[in-house]
Amino acid sequence: MSETLPVRRRFGYGVGDFAFNLFFTTASLYLLYFYTDVLGLPPQTAGWIFAAPLIWDAISDPIMGYFASRTRTRWGRYRPYILFGAIPLAISWAAMFLPTGLTGSALVLYALATHMVFRTLYTVVSMPYLSLSAVMTSSSHERGVLASFRMMAATSAGLFVALTTLTLATRFGGGNEGYGFFVIMSLYATLAAAILLFVFSQTEERVATVAPGADDMRAMARMIRRNTPFWLIGGMLLFASMASTIFGKTLPYVLKYEFDRSDLIGPALGAIAFFAMVSIPLWTWVMKRTSKRAVALAGISANGLGWLGFLLLVGTDVTNLFVCMAVLGIGGGASALTFWAMIPDTVEFGEYRSGVRAEGMVFGFISFLQKAALGLAVGLLGELLGLIGYRANVAQSPETLADMRLLMTLAPLSCAIVAGAFVWLYPLDRQTHGRLVRVLDDRVRRNLQRAPVTVSKGIVA
């Protein structure tokens, strides 16, 4: 299916990422802060409570992808999980922030258990959603447009979350920030569930996904193993995710303790999301006229400049801080757009090389890499914060602040260089992917022509 999708289908799919980023971005920006500065957990403990469920989430993604690829219903393979998982997912999210009054080991166990349940349900719903883009259309260009709609929704959610979360938590809490977090997270959960039900109603699975070996785990694994573009994009994602995680998780601490401006946490994170959002239509236009690879490299380069600028930032200059945030937002918009536009194209490459088509496994493994990177980065960050002497809600030493600044800039810069090397080697452009689709279509036609005609009980099959 290479024809243009109607706008309502594009929007109906893309808006789903607003819902998922009410969860994902909020957790990425504020969950570690919630554990350390609201619940009062030690940074090392908080880091691993964040990381362990995320690593479990990563491990479960390929498993979920496998089962989703095998699903057969009248609604398709992937959409039923969105329909039936939206409300349980929302409930699990609110439960993470429920004021329990627990302390000590009981608090640690409750935080770990609720985060684990949430991450499991997040996998059940998000993996099928990601796979939808590969079965709504086989057009590489149209998939780029779907990615653009998704990233506009995702960055809009990021902007909304960054600007409102701490402010509303304080307002609703009435002096009790923990209760405020529960109220605002419950509102986020309700909104997300409504959006996901809307996504189910507006999307349609149109690309035939039944291929030889699609129900064989070994065949799927062989398809992944031989898929060179997939591994290159996976390498890009792994290092880019680690870079953005380390910077984004450390920024609130730097603003709170070095800048002494907790009020800037939301605006600074919001600036990144805002400039990512407004840059996506431009990057989509550039991508159409150049290539996904070129835009990905441009985005990684912009991110590198932003981190370098923050490293060289003198003192606590707020104006230059927001210039760095703008550059990081523009780079992040390009990176996110091209990644999610590139990965569906690797489905056809894998099918071409192995004869197996399994979108769920492709997105499952790529999500595994993303979440494993996030989990390991946060766990490592919690340990490093402890090593450099960080203590919650007290003044930090000059040495701790200096180490914090180095940690949040040099580590992302190093990761960005490696991510750029993976993108440089990526081989699929629009023309190459178009040829792959035509070859696969020819295979289907030849197989249909060779298929034997059988007669059973008067019915020709």
Secondary structure, 3 states (H helix, E strand, C coil): CCCCCCHHHHHHHHCHHHHHHHHHHHHHHHHHHHHHHHCCCCHHHHHHHHHHHHHHHHHHHHHHHHHHHHCCCCCCCCHHHHHHHHHHHHHHHHHHCCCCCCCHHHHHHHHHHHHHHHHHHHHHHHHHHHHHHHHHCCCHHHHHHHHHHHHHHHHHHHHHHHHHHHHHHHHHHCCCHHHHHHHHHHHHHHHHHHHHHHHHHHCCCCCCCCCCCCCCHHHHHHHHHCCHHHHHHHHHHHHHHHHHHHHHHHHHHHHHHCCCCHHHHHHHHHHHHHHHHHHHHHHHHHHHHCCHHHHHHHHHHHHHHHHHHHHHCCCCCHHHHHHHHHHHHHHHHHHHHHHHHHCCHHHHHHHHHHCCCCHHHHHHHHHHHHHHHHHHHHHHHHHHHHHCCCCCCCCCCHHHHHHHHHHHHHHHHHHHHHHHHHHHCCCCCHHHHHHHHHHHHHHHHHHHHHCCCCEECCEEC
